C-alpha cells in the first residue's frame, strides 16, 4: 500500500497554483495545494490510504456520517477556490496514487478540461424549483341536469366531471412549469433539468414540478433574477437559489 494518496477536488487554470489561499484545508484537515501540468492545474491534498484506499473507501461510502463530513469538506474547497478562478469540480472521493498520475490525467484530458473551463468562465449557476399549488378536494358539483338522470347515472356524470377537472388542473400545472423553464432558459447560457425531489429533500409537501439549474453570466445575473422572480402563474409557486459554483455544467468525471 502507498504511504500517501492524492485526493482531487477540481481542475482549473495553472494560475490556481498562485491563488489558493494559504491555510486552506480539505478532507481530513489536509492542506490544499495545486498540481500543474502545462496550462491546467488540479486542486489536491495528500490523504491517508487508511481512509481513502480502495478497501477503506468501500467501507466509508456506506457510512452516512463520513459521507456528509467528506462532502462538506470537498465542497468547501471547491467553493473557496472558485471565488478567484473558474474551476471544474471532480467527483467526491476521486483519488490518485501520486502527483505524477495527476499530471498524466491533466495531460490526457487537457482539451476537455480547457473546453469546460472556457464554458463556465465568468458564469455562475442558479437553481429554480417550482411546486404545484395545492387544490382543495371538492365534491363533484351537482349539475342542473342531474335531476333528469337516475341516481347512478348522475353519480357517474359527476365523477367524470371531477376527473376532467383534475386533468385540466394537472395540465395547467405542467404547462406553467414548462413556461417557467422556457422563460428562465431564455436569459441563461445553458440549462439542466433534474428529476423532482421528494418532500424529504425539498422540505415542502407540495408536489415539485420543476427542478432545474441554469448557467448565467455574472453580468446577466440581475436580469435573470428579475425575469424569474417576477414571473407569475396561478398554478405553481417557485423559488430561486444561488449563485453557486456551476456544478451542473462543469463536473468532470475522471476516467
N, C-alpha and C positions, 0 to 999 in steps of 0.2 A: 504493500500500500504506500502511496506517495505520502511524504511528510506533510505537504500542504496542497490545497486545491485553489483554483481561481474562480470566483463567483462573478458572473456578468450581470450588470444592471441595464445598460443601454449602450447604444452606439451613437457617436456624433462626429463632428469635425475634429481634426487634430488639435485645434485651438483649445479643446477641453483640458488638455494637459496643463495649461497655464491658468485655468479659470476655476478649477474645483476648489471650493472654499477649504482653507486649512482647518483641520479638526473634524471634517465631515466623516461620520462613521455610518456603517451599513449593518448588514445582518451579523448577528453575534457580536456587535460592537466593534467590528473590524474596521480599520481606517480605509477610506476610499482613495483610489488612485486611478490613473489612466494609462492604458497600454496603447501605443500609437504604431500604426503602420501606414506610411505614406500620408495621405490627406484625411484619413479617418482614425478615430480612436475609440476604444472601448472603456467604459467606466466599470471598474472592477474592485474587488477586495480579496484578500487572501483569507481562506477559511479552513477550518479543521476537518480532515476527512472523517473523523469520528462523528461529525454532524452532517456532512454533505457527501460522503462517499456513497456508492451505489446502494449498498445494503442499508445504510443509515437513512438515506432519503426515502427508500420504500417504507420504512417504519414511520418516519416523521410525517410523510404525506398523509398518513391516517390519523395523525394527532391534530385535532382542530385548534388546540391552543398554540402549538408550534406553527401551524399554518397561518394563523391570524398574526402572530408576532412577526413572522418572516415576511408576510405580505406588507405589513405596516412599514417595516424597515426598508424593504425593497422599493415601495412606492415613495417613501420619504426621500430616498437618494435620487430617484428619477425626477421627482418634483424639484428638488434643490438644484440639480444641475441644469434643468430645463429653464430655470429663471434667466439664465445668461445666454444659452445657446440652444438651438433645436436638437433634440435627441430622439432616437427611436428606441423605445423600451424593448427589452428582451423578456421572454417568458420567465416567471419566477422560478428560482432553483436551477437556472442554466449554469452548469459548472464545467470547467475545463481543467486539464491536468496541470498546465503551466502557462506562462506568458507566451511562449513560442507557439503553442497551439492557438491561443487567442489571436496572435498576429496572423497565423495561417488562415483563420476564419475571416479576418478583416480583408486579407488579400484576395481570398477566393470569392467573397461576396461584395467586393468593393463597388461594383456597378449598381447592384441592387440597393446597398446601403446609401450610396450617394443619391440615387433617384428618390428614395423615401425622404431623405433629409431635405432635398430641394422642394419636395411636395409640401412639407409641413413648415418650412421656414416662414416666419412672420405670421403664423396662423395658430389658432387655439381651438380646442374642442368645446362645444356646448351641447348639453343634453336637453331634450324636450320629451316630457311624458304627458299623456292625456288619459283621462278616465271618463267613462260613461256616467252621466248624471243619473242618479237613482230615480226610477219611475215607480210611483206608488202602485201597489196591487189594487186594481179596481175590478169590481164585479162587472161582468158583461152587461151593457145597457139593455134595458127592456125597450125595444123599438115599438113604434106605434102600430106596426103591422103584426106584432106578436099576438094580438087578440084574435087575429084571423087564423092563427095556426093552433094546432094541438099542442099540449104541454111539451111533448117530446121534441117536435119539430122546432118549436120556439127556443127550447134549450139548446139544440144543436146549432141553430142560427146564431144565437148569442155567443156560443163557444167559437164558432168560425169567425165571427166579427172580432172577437178578442184576439184570436191568433193573428188575424190580418193586421190588427192594430199593433201587436207586439212585433210583427215582422217589419212593419213600416218604421217603428221606433228604432229597431236594430239597424235597419238600412240607413236611417238618418245619422246614427252614431258612426257607422262605418264611413259614410260619405264625409262627415265632418272631420274624422281623423285623417282621411286621405287629403282633404283640402288643407288641413293644418300642415301636413307633411310637405305638400306641394308649395305652400306659402313659405315655409321655413327653408326648403331647399333652394328657393329662388334667390335667397340672399346669402347662400353658403357656397363654398367651393365644391364640397362633396358631402354625401350623407351616408349613414349606415343604419339599417333597421335591425333591431334586436327583438327576440321574442318577448311578449308581455311578461312582466314579473307577477308572481303570485302575491297576495296581500302581506305575507310574512316579510317579503323583501321590500315591497313598495311602501309598506307602512300605512296603506289605505285599503279600506274594504271595497271600494268601488272597483269595477272591472277595468283593468288597464287596456286601452285600445291603441296606444301608440307608445313605443319606447325606442327613441331614435337619437343618434348622435350626428352632429353637424360640424364640419370643418369650416371655420370662419376666419377670414383675415383680421388681424388685430385692428386695422384701420376701419374695418366694416362692422366691428362688434356693436357699436351704438345703434347702427341701422338694423342689425339683426335683432337686437333686443327690442327695439321699438316696434318692429314689424310683428314679432312673435307675441310679445306681451300685450299688444293692443288688439290682436286678432280675437274674435269672439264667435262663439257658437252657443245656441241654447241647449245643445245636445251633449256637449262634453266640457269638462274642466281641464286645464292644462297648466303645467309648471315648467320653468326653465332653470337649469342648473349650469354652473360653470363660472369662469372659463377653466378648463382642465388641460393637462398635458394631452396631446392628441393621440391617446392610446388606440382609439378605433381606426386610425388612419396611418399609424406608424409602427405598430407592434411587429417585431421581426422574430419569427420562429427560427432558431438556429437549426442547421442541418449539415 
